[in-house]
Each structure stands twice: as C-alpha cells, then as structure tokens.
C-alpha cells in the first residue's frame, strides 16, 4: 500500500473507494477497493479505467469535507450519452467514498496494513445505509482482536449478528451484509484478501523472471537455495525472503505451513529429491517440479513410498503448455499455472488434481 504509506507519512487524508453493489457485467465485484489521494493519484481500479477520472472529483470533495458520498454508475443503458456508450461495460455499480485521515487514524487502512504485514486474515465493516442519525453512513467496525482505534467500537454495532458476519467474512474470504431494523441500517463487511505465499526451491537465474511475474501479482515469494552464489537477496529485490540453507534442512529453515504453493527448480537432482521429500510431508496443495517427465519419474522412484503423499498435488513438468523455451517463457507458464490453481473453485481444483500435468516437458 505505497500510496497509503506516503499519505499517512505526510499526515494527509485520502479517500477510499469501496464497491458495495454491482449488477450485470462489471470489471470488479463487491468488496473491491481503491485509494485516491487529494492530488488525484490513485491505487487500484474499480472499472477498467473509464470511471476513475470522475471518481477522483468526488473523492476530492470527500477528502475536503469528510462527508461520505455514494456514487452510482449505470452502464446498462446504451443510449446514455455519457456512461452507456463505448465504455465496454454493461453493468451498474454503487461505490461508497470515505475519508481516511488523521482524525480516524486512517482506518480501516491502518488495520488492513497491519494485518497484511503480519499476514493475518481479517475484515472490517462499514455502514452503507442508515435511517438513524446516531449511526451515520461510513461508521466503521473492526474485529475485537484487531481494533486499535476507539472509534471502531460503536455500541449499535456490538451485536452477535455483526460479530458473526465479521467472523464469516474472515473465515470464508467473502463479503457479507448485516441488515437491522428499528431504525434500519445496513452494514457491509469486507474481508482482506491476503496475497498468497509462494516458495521457490532453487534460486538460479531462471527464478528471477518467476519472482518478477509473481511480484506483479503481489504474491509473496520466498526463495531457498544451498548455493551461496545463488541465494543472494540483491538478485531478487521483489522477493519477501531469500534463504541460504541445505535442502535437507528445509523443514528447520522454514515454517512450511504458510505456503500456498511450492516450485522445485534447483536443477540439482539430489537437492530436488530432498525438497520433494520435505514437501511430501506437508499439506501444501500445489507442488511444481521443473524438468522433463523422465526426470520426474526418476525422482518419484527414488522417493519410494513418500511419493504417494504427493499424489494429486504434484505438477510435473510444472507450468501450462504455452510454448517457448526462454527463461521468461517458462516463468510465464509456471506463474500462469499457479494463478489458475490459486483462483480455481475448490471443486475444480480437486478434480484437476486427480492427475498430474505431464503433457509438456520443460527444461531441466
């Protein structure tokens, strides 16, 4: 969140654009956020870029006055001279703009930034509709174990339904709503989408484009290699960590439980064997192995009974069959397959995991 850090350091307020409702075909869905600074700079997108210029003007007013503002765009009317013509979208969006600044400790951004730094799932709630003056639109609530701001404790929001919605959003990673009556109000609950942590076992030159592509997706990459010439942090400025350790010391060097995927790419057969043996004992759902099918079969044979623990998880050769032999092409194939795995519905992931990907050989 570089823009947030810049504005907070300068003690300047900024606006949060929050997509709270969509209908039809839209670029983003409910729960998406963007940040807009007073100078017009923004981070994140709520449309494909067609609405952001107009949103900036609304955001400046919100930053200036501190009053939340709901903005609606309906792109479904093709005859509309402004929004319905040539934008490539055919949906409707309702966006709530809030100010985050010194007066409210830049919440909920401060809370989200802390959770991101600790890589802990969380959520926040915001009142998006209210018929009572004592609970205005824009009122925030944070989880009990994460609130470091007194303003996050509004008595009207201290209910079992609100707590359950926050817990559900954290646990399921999906937005939630709470509707109450007498007087009526609606709370929108937004989970924090944590970036996946990816483990690369092997930090050779061909790992550089993998890290670069992953960084563009905001993935957090850790690399481990036993060769001092390769395990150099300056070679991978976008990586979260670069570790020098022996392959057989992998379980001691890292807590492997926090990784969404691991890719074995050391080009060293004994090292890859040790890495696979360690990964077989974990619950990491995706294990990629660089190299041709014959190399995979040799490693699986040497693993013996431990190979059974990799059944349904091993992608070897790793990567989608996109073609190309350059390090960048292979890196793109690896990251593309990882992306498909991370974003595939659970039922589809289970079905696809029934057989390893073995169709195309990669460089070993």
C-alpha positions as CSV (number, residue, x, y, z in Angstrom):
1,X,0.0,0.0,0.0
2,X,2.6,2.6,-1.1
3,X,0.1,5.4,-1.7
4,X,-1.4,4.9,1.8
5,X,2.0,4.9,3.4
6,X,3.0,8.1,1.5
7,X,-0.1,10.0,2.5
8,X,0.0,8.8,6.1
9,X,3.6,9.8,6.5
10,X,2.8,13.2,5.1
11,X,-0.2,13.4,7.5
12,X,-2.6,13.8,4.6
13,X,-6.1,12.4,4.3
14,X,-7.1,10.3,1.3
15,X,-10.3,8.7,0.1
16,X,-11.3,5.0,0.0
17,X,-13.5,4.0,-2.9
18,X,-15.4,0.9,-2.0
19,X,-17.5,-1.1,-4.4
20,X,-20.6,-2.1,-2.4
21,X,-23.0,-3.3,-5.0
22,X,-22.9,-4.4,-8.7
23,X,-25.4,-5.6,-11.3
24,X,-24.8,-7.0,-14.7
25,X,-21.3,-7.2,-16.1
26,X,-18.7,-5.2,-14.2
27,X,-14.9,-5.1,-14.1
28,X,-14.7,-5.6,-10.4
29,X,-17.2,-7.1,-7.9
30,X,-18.5,-6.0,-4.5
31,X,-15.7,-5.7,-1.9
32,X,-13.1,-4.2,-4.3
33,X,-11.3,-1.1,-3.0
34,X,-9.3,1.8,-4.5
35,X,-7.4,4.6,-2.8
36,X,-7.5,8.2,-4.1
37,X,-5.2,10.9,-2.9
38,X,-6.0,14.6,-2.8
39,X,-3.6,15.2,-5.7
40,X,-5.6,12.8,-7.9
41,X,-3.2,9.9,-7.7
42,X,-4.9,6.6,-7.1
43,X,-4.1,2.9,-6.5
44,X,-6.4,0.1,-7.6
45,X,-9.2,0.1,-10.1
46,X,-13.0,-0.3,-9.8
47,X,-13.6,-0.2,-13.5
48,X,-11.3,-0.7,-16.5
49,X,-10.2,2.9,-16.1
50,X,-13.4,4.5,-17.6
51,X,-14.8,5.8,-14.3
52,X,-11.8,6.6,-12.3
53,X,-11.4,10.2,-13.5
54,X,-14.9,11.0,-12.4
55,X,-14.4,9.2,-9.1
56,X,-11.4,11.4,-8.4
57,X,-13.6,14.5,-8.5
58,X,-16.0,13.0,-6.0
59,X,-13.1,11.8,-3.9
60,X,-11.6,15.3,-3.6
61,X,-14.9,16.5,-2.2
62,X,-15.0,13.7,0.4
63,X,-11.4,14.4,1.4
64,X,-12.2,18.1,1.8
65,X,-15.4,17.8,3.7
66,X,-15.0,14.4,5.4
67,X,-18.6,13.5,4.4
68,X,-19.0,10.1,2.9
69,X,-20.5,10.0,-0.6
70,X,-22.3,7.3,-2.5
71,X,-21.8,7.4,-6.3
72,X,-23.7,5.3,-8.7
73,X,-22.9,4.4,-12.3
74,X,-25.3,2.5,-14.6
75,X,-23.7,1.5,-17.8
76,X,-26.5,-0.7,-18.9
77,X,-28.4,2.0,-20.9
78,X,-26.7,2.0,-24.3
79,X,-28.4,5.3,-25.2
80,X,-26.9,7.2,-22.2
81,X,-24.6,9.8,-23.8
82,X,-22.1,9.8,-21.0
83,X,-21.9,6.3,-19.5
84,X,-23.7,4.0,-21.8
85,X,-21.7,4.5,-25.0
86,X,-18.3,3.0,-25.9
87,X,-17.1,2.0,-22.4
88,X,-17.1,-1.7,-22.9
89,X,-19.0,-2.4,-19.7
90,X,-22.7,-3.2,-19.4
91,X,-23.3,-3.2,-15.6
92,X,-24.2,-1.0,-12.7
93,X,-22.0,-0.1,-9.7
94,X,-22.6,1.6,-6.4
95,X,-19.5,3.0,-4.8
96,X,-19.1,4.4,-1.3
97,X,-16.3,7.0,-0.8
98,X,-14.9,7.5,2.7
99,X,-12.2,9.7,4.1
100,X,-9.3,8.1,5.9
101,X,-7.0,10.6,7.7
102,X,-5.5,11.8,11.0
103,X,-9.0,12.2,12.5
104,X,-9.7,8.5,12.4
105,X,-6.2,7.1,12.4
106,X,-6.6,6.4,8.6
107,X,-8.9,3.5,9.4
108,X,-9.7,0.9,8.1
109,X,-6.4,1.2,6.2
110,X,-4.2,1.1,9.3
111,X,-5.9,-2.1,10.4
112,X,-5.6,-3.7,7.0
113,X,-1.9,-2.7,6.6
114,X,-1.1,-4.2,10.0
115,X,-2.9,-7.5,9.0
116,X,-1.0,-7.5,5.7
117,X,2.3,-7.1,7.5
118,X,1.5,-10.0,9.8
119,X,-0.2,-12.0,7.0
120,X,-3.2,-12.5,9.2
121,X,-6.7,-12.7,7.7
122,X,-9.1,-10.0,8.9
123,X,-12.2,-8.0,7.8
124,X,-13.9,-4.7,8.5
125,X,-17.5,-3.5,8.4
126,X,-18.9,-0.1,7.2
127,X,-22.4,1.2,7.5
128,X,-23.6,1.8,3.9
129,X,-27.3,2.7,4.7
130,X,-28.8,4.2,7.8
131,X,-32.1,5.8,8.8
132,X,-30.8,6.9,12.2
133,X,-28.6,9.9,12.9
134,X,-26.8,8.1,15.7
135,X,-25.3,5.6,13.2
136,X,-24.3,7.6,10.2
137,X,-23.2,6.1,6.9
138,X,-19.5,5.5,6.9
139,X,-19.3,4.3,10.5
140,X,-16.7,1.6,10.8
141,X,-16.3,-1.5,12.9
142,X,-13.3,-3.8,13.2
143,X,-12.8,-7.3,14.7
144,X,-12.5,-7.3,18.5
145,X,-8.9,-8.7,18.3
146,X,-7.8,-6.2,15.8
147,X,-9.3,-2.9,16.8
148,X,-6.6,-0.4,17.8
149,X,-8.9,2.6,17.3
150,X,-11.5,3.6,19.8
151,X,-13.9,4.8,17.0
152,X,-14.3,1.2,15.9
153,X,-16.5,0.4,18.9
154,X,-19.9,1.8,18.1
155,X,-22.5,0.4,20.6
156,X,-25.1,-0.1,17.8
157,X,-22.6,-2.4,16.0
158,X,-21.8,-4.5,19.1
159,X,-24.2,-7.3,18.2
160,X,-23.9,-11.1,17.7
161,X,-25.0,-10.6,14.1
162,X,-22.2,-8.2,13.4
163,X,-19.6,-10.3,15.1
164,X,-20.8,-13.4,13.2
165,X,-20.6,-11.5,9.9
166,X,-17.0,-10.4,10.6
167,X,-16.0,-13.9,11.5
168,X,-17.7,-15.4,8.5
169,X,-16.0,-12.9,6.2
170,X,-12.6,-13.7,7.7
171,X,-13.2,-17.4,7.5
172,X,-14.7,-17.6,4.0
173,X,-12.9,-14.7,2.4
174,X,-16.2,-13.3,1.0
175,X,-18.2,-10.1,1.6
176,X,-21.2,-10.2,4.0
177,X,-24.1,-8.0,4.9
178,X,-26.0,-7.3,8.1
179,X,-29.5,-5.7,7.9
180,X,-31.2,-4.4,11.0
181,X,-34.4,-2.6,11.6
182,X,-36.0,0.0,14.0
183,X,-34.3,2.2,12.8
184,X,-33.0,0.4,9.8
185,X,-29.3,0.2,8.8
186,X,-27.1,-2.0,6.7
187,X,-23.6,-3.0,7.4
188,X,-21.2,-4.1,4.6
189,X,-18.4,-6.4,5.7
190,X,-15.3,-6.7,3.6
191,X,-12.6,-9.3,4.1
192,X,-8.9,-8.7,3.5
193,X,-7.7,-10.8,0.6
194,X,-4.2,-11.9,1.7
195,X,-1.6,-12.3,-1.1
196,X,-0.5,-16.0,-1.4
197,X,2.9,-17.0,-0.3
198,X,4.9,-19.0,-2.8
199,X,8.0,-21.0,-2.1
200,X,10.7,-21.4,-4.8
201,X,13.3,-24.1,-4.1
202,X,16.2,-23.1,-6.2
203,X,17.4,-19.5,-6.8
204,X,19.1,-19.8,-10.1
205,X,19.0,-17.2,-12.8
206,X,15.7,-18.7,-14.2
207,X,14.0,-18.0,-10.9
208,X,14.4,-14.2,-11.5
209,X,11.5,-13.8,-14.0
210,X,9.3,-16.1,-11.9
211,X,9.7,-13.7,-9.0
212,X,9.2,-10.7,-11.2
213,X,5.9,-12.0,-12.6
214,X,4.8,-13.1,-9.1
215,X,5.6,-9.6,-7.7
216,X,3.3,-8.0,-10.4
217,X,0.5,-10.1,-8.9
218,X,1.5,-9.0,-5.4
219,X,2.4,-12.6,-4.4
220,X,4.9,-13.0,-1.6
221,X,7.8,-15.2,-2.7
222,X,10.4,-16.9,-0.5
223,X,13.4,-18.5,-2.2
224,X,15.7,-21.1,-0.7
225,X,19.0,-22.4,-2.2
226,X,22.1,-24.2,-0.8
227,X,24.5,-22.3,-3.2
228,X,25.9,-19.1,-1.8
229,X,26.3,-17.7,-5.2
230,X,22.6,-18.1,-5.9
231,X,20.9,-17.3,-2.5
232,X,21.6,-13.6,-2.8
233,X,18.8,-11.2,-1.8
234,X,20.0,-8.5,-4.2
235,X,19.3,-10.8,-7.1
236,X,15.6,-10.9,-6.1
237,X,14.6,-7.4,-4.9
238,X,10.9,-8.2,-5.2
239,X,11.1,-11.4,-3.0
240,X,9.9,-11.4,0.5
241,X,12.8,-13.6,1.7
242,X,15.9,-15.3,0.3
243,X,17.4,-18.0,2.4
244,X,20.7,-19.9,2.2
245,X,20.2,-23.4,3.6
246,X,20.8,-27.1,2.7
247,X,17.9,-28.9,1.0
248,X,17.7,-31.4,3.9
249,X,17.4,-28.5,6.3
250,X,14.3,-27.1,4.6
251,X,11.8,-28.1,7.4
252,X,14.1,-26.5,10.0
253,X,14.8,-23.4,8.0
254,X,11.1,-22.5,7.3
255,X,7.6,-23.0,8.6
256,X,6.2,-24.7,5.6
257,X,2.6,-24.5,6.7
258,X,2.0,-20.9,5.5
259,X,2.7,-21.5,1.8
260,X,0.0,-21.9,-0.8
261,X,2.4,-23.4,-3.4
262,X,5.9,-24.6,-3.8
263,X,8.0,-24.9,-7.0
264,X,11.1,-27.1,-7.1
265,X,13.6,-25.7,-9.6
266,X,17.2,-26.2,-8.4
267,X,18.4,-28.2,-11.5
268,X,20.3,-30.4,-9.0
269,X,18.9,-33.9,-8.7
270,X,19.9,-34.7,-5.1
271,X,18.6,-31.3,-4.0
272,X,15.3,-31.7,-5.7
273,X,14.9,-35.2,-4.2
274,X,15.4,-33.7,-0.7
275,X,13.0,-30.9,-1.4
276,X,10.3,-33.3,-2.6
277,X,10.8,-35.5,0.4
278,X,10.2,-32.5,2.7
279,X,7.2,-31.2,0.7
280,X,5.6,-34.7,0.7
281,X,5.3,-34.3,4.5
282,X,3.4,-31.0,4.2
283,X,-0.1,-30.0,3.3
284,X,1.0,-27.6,0.5
285,X,-1.7,-28.2,-2.1
286,X,0.4,-27.4,-5.2
287,X,3.9,-28.7,-5.7
288,X,5.5,-27.9,-9.0
289,X,8.6,-29.7,-10.4
290,X,10.7,-28.2,-13.2
291,X,12.1,-30.7,-15.8
292,X,11.0,-33.4,-18.2
293,X,8.9,-36.4,-17.4
294,X,11.8,-38.8,-17.3
295,X,13.4,-36.7,-14.6
296,X,10.2,-36.7,-12.7
297,X,9.9,-40.5,-12.8
298,X,13.5,-40.9,-11.6
299,X,12.8,-38.6,-8.6
300,X,9.5,-40.3,-7.8
301,X,11.1,-43.7,-7.9
302,X,13.9,-42.5,-5.5
303,X,11.3,-41.1,-3.2
304,X,9.8,-44.6,-2.7
305,X,6.7,-44.7,-0.5
306,X,6.9,-40.9,0.2
307,X,5.9,-40.3,-3.4
308,X,2.3,-41.4,-2.6
309,X,1.9,-38.3,-0.4
310,X,2.4,-36.1,-3.5
311,X,-0.4,-37.8,-5.4
312,X,-2.8,-35.2,-6.7
313,X,-0.5,-32.3,-5.7
314,X,2.5,-32.7,-8.0
315,X,2.5,-30.7,-11.2
316,X,5.4,-32.1,-13.2
317,X,6.5,-30.7,-15.6
318,X,5.4,-27.5,-13.9
319,X,3.6,-24.9,-16.0
320,X,0.9,-24.5,-18.6
321,X,1.9,-25.6,-22.2
322,X,2.2,-22.1,-23.5
323,X,5.2,-22.7,-25.7
324,X,8.6,-21.0,-25.7
325,X,11.9,-22.0,-24.3
326,X,13.3,-18.8,-22.9
327,X,13.5,-18.4,-19.1
328,X,10.8,-15.7,-19.4
329,X,8.5,-18.1,-21.3
330,X,9.0,-20.9,-18.8
331,X,8.4,-18.4,-15.9
332,X,5.2,-17.2,-17.5
333,X,4.0,-20.8,-17.9
334,X,4.8,-21.5,-14.2
335,X,3.1,-18.4,-12.9
336,X,0.1,-18.9,-15.2
337,X,-0.5,-22.4,-13.9
338,X,0.0,-21.2,-10.3
339,X,-2.6,-18.4,-10.9
340,X,-5.1,-20.9,-12.3
341,X,-4.6,-23.1,-9.3
342,X,-4.9,-20.3,-6.8
343,X,-8.1,-18.9,-8.3
344,X,-9.9,-22.1,-9.4
345,X,-13.0,-23.0,-7.4
346,X,-12.3,-25.7,-4.8
347,X,-14.4,-28.4,-6.6
348,X,-12.5,-27.7,-9.9
349,X,-9.2,-27.8,-8.1
350,X,-10.0,-31.2,-6.6
351,X,-10.9,-32.6,-10.0
352,X,-7.9,-31.2,-11.7
353,X,-5.6,-32.6,-9.0
354,X,-6.6,-36.2,-9.8
355,X,-3.8,-36.4,-12.4
356,X,-0.5,-34.5,-12.6
357,X,0.2,-32.3,-15.5
358,X,2.6,-34.3,-17.6
359,X,1.9,-33.2,-21.2
360,X,4.8,-31.0,-22.0
361,X,8.5,-31.3,-21.0
362,X,10.3,-28.3,-19.7
363,X,14.0,-27.6,-19.5
364,X,15.7,-29.4,-16.6
